Amino acid sequence: MASIHEINKKLCDIISTKLQTNEALDVTESLYEDGIGLDSIVYVEVICMIETQFGLEIEPDIFNEFETITDISTFIMEQYKK
């Protein structure tokens, strides 16, 4: 089982690749335009990449609850505990 820090790093890599940036991402910052800068289209694409990377299926009503990278990491860890 990966630690939350390892999952955060993988998520940062996925999001950085999608945003085409080398800047460090703050895992506690908002994912959206007022923070990291994901718009709704890019956000859905990132969720699809996360599903593929981690072998998960994330229902749309669930991923609307994610505000930060850490929120997604926590969800992933909870899924692996099941």
URMORA-V251240 format. One record per helix or strand. SS is the DSSP state (a for helix, b for strand). FROM is the first residue (numbers start at 0). TO is the last residue. Records with the same first field share a line. If there is no record, write none. Layout:
SS: FROM-TO ; FROM-TO
This chain:
a: 3-18 ; 39-53 ; 59-62 ; 68-80
b: 31-31 ; 37-37
